[in-house]
Amino acid sequence: MSDTPVKILGLAGSYGLDSKNGLLLSIAMGYCQEHGAEIHIWDHVEKPLPLVGAEGCWDDKNVKELQKLVTECDGYILTSPEYHGTMSGVMKNTLDWIYKDHVGGKSFGLMSTLGGISNSNTLNHMRIAVRWIHGWCVPEQVAVGKVKEAFGDDNKLVDSVLQERVEQLSASVVKAARMLKEE
Ligand SMILES: Cc1cc2nc3c(=O)[nH]c(=O)nc-3n(C[C@H](O)[C@H](O)[C@H](O)COP(=O)(O)O)c2cc1C
């Protein structure tokens, strides 16, 4: 087995790493690091992506940087707010910039946040998009419902079972990234 750590990229479907998805992503990325991965997080505030098809989008430097980074990485954690029963436009547009040439055969972990009670809509819809870019989703997944009350002052999830599920998902993405890289 190679000694080089696998690289995991975190992509949130919200602007701002202090958003609820930003908080959830940083918990997961912390666990990925604990499990031996080198981590990267895309910040949409610092590096916004144009809408696919917008004027000048094909030469956009942030898009080129994203595509280079996703190509270099071995696994991905996606976390999106649920908007009108599906992933946010930010998450869909981010996925629309990523092709199978960048991420095909690599591992993905999926998480979502909801203002209301937890469900699997956004997770299922992201799983379909990931299938189209030939990613391999790990079976673990996390949906955080009632998200306004979900985080404590320490920025951890108040529900310790959910917090543990984020660790299990992160560990699974790192493990799958290693296994798929060895192929
Ligand atoms: C346009 C819009 C649509 C939303 N639709 C839903 C929804 O369908 N179901 C739900 O539970 N929450 C819904 N919400 C609440 C968001 O899911 C919630 O604000 C988000 O998960 C918080 O994460 P953030 O801080 O990362 O944006 C919606 C919010 C917005 C702004």
The ligand as an SDF file (V2000), in Angstrom:
LIG
                    3D

 31 33  0  0  0  0  0  0  0  0999 V2000
  -34.8570   28.5710   -1.1800 C   0  0  0  0  0  0  0  0  0  0  0  0
  -34.8850   27.6900    0.0240 C   0  0  0  0  0  0  0  0  0  0  0  0
  -35.5960   26.5120   -0.0290 C   0  0  0  0  0  0  0  0  0  0  0  0
  -35.6250   25.6550    1.0800 C   0  0  0  0  0  0  0  0  0  0  0  0
  -36.2940   24.4780    0.9760 N   0  0  0  0  0  0  0  0  0  0  0  0
  -36.3020   23.6230    2.0300 C   0  0  0  0  0  0  0  0  0  0  0  0
  -36.9490   22.3580    1.9200 C   0  0  0  0  0  0  0  0  0  0  0  0
  -37.4940   21.9800    0.8940 O   0  0  0  0  0  0  0  0  0  0  0  0
  -36.9570   21.5550    3.0100 N   0  0  0  0  0  0  0  0  0  0  0  0
  -36.3450   21.9240    4.1970 C   0  0  0  0  0  0  0  0  0  0  0  0
  -36.3830   21.1510    5.1570 O   0  0  0  0  0  0  0  0  0  0  0  0
  -35.6790   23.1060    4.3070 N   0  0  0  0  0  0  0  0  0  0  0  0
  -35.6360   23.9520    3.2650 C   0  0  0  0  0  0  0  0  0  0  0  0
  -34.9480   25.1340    3.3540 N   0  0  0  0  0  0  0  0  0  0  0  0
  -34.1250   25.4060    4.5480 C   0  0  0  0  0  0  0  0  0  0  0  0
  -32.6540   25.0430    4.2540 C   0  0  0  0  0  0  0  0  0  0  0  0
  -32.5240   23.6590    3.9820 O   0  0  0  0  0  0  0  0  0  0  0  0
  -31.7420   25.4400    5.4120 C   0  0  0  0  0  0  0  0  0  0  0  0
  -31.8290   26.8340    5.5790 O   0  0  0  0  0  0  0  0  0  0  0  0
  -30.3090   25.0310    5.1230 C   0  0  0  0  0  0  0  0  0  0  0  0
  -30.2100   23.6230    5.2270 O   0  0  0  0  0  0  0  0  0  0  0  0
  -29.3180   25.6950    6.0900 C   0  0  0  0  0  0  0  0  0  0  0  0
  -28.0060   25.4080    5.6570 O   0  0  0  0  0  0  0  0  0  0  0  0
  -26.9770   26.5760    5.2330 P   0  0  0  0  0  0  0  0  0  0  0  0
  -26.7580   27.4530    6.4430 O   0  0  0  0  0  0  0  0  0  0  0  0
  -25.7430   25.8450    4.8230 O   0  0  0  0  0  0  0  0  0  0  0  0
  -27.6010   27.3360    4.0870 O   0  0  0  0  0  0  0  0  0  0  0  0
  -34.9230   26.0170    2.2650 C   0  0  0  0  0  0  0  0  0  0  0  0
  -34.2230   27.2280    2.3110 C   0  0  0  0  0  0  0  0  0  0  0  0
  -34.1940   28.0480    1.2120 C   0  0  0  0  0  0  0  0  0  0  0  0
  -33.3920   29.3440    1.2720 C   0  0  0  0  0  0  0  0  0  0  0  0
  1  2  1  0
  2  3  1  0
  2 30  2  0
  3  4  2  0
  4  5  1  0
  4 28  1  0
  5  6  2  0
  6  7  1  0
  6 13  1  0
  7  8  2  0
  7  9  1  0
  9 10  1  0
 10 11  2  0
 10 12  1  0
 12 13  2  0
 13 14  1  0
 14 15  1  0
 14 28  1  0
 15 16  1  0
 16 17  1  0
 16 18  1  0
 18 19  1  0
 18 20  1  0
 20 21  1  0
 20 22  1  0
 22 23  1  0
 23 24  1  0
 24 25  2  0
 24 26  1  0
 24 27  1  0
 28 29  2  0
 29 30  1  0
 30 31  1  0
M  END
$$$$
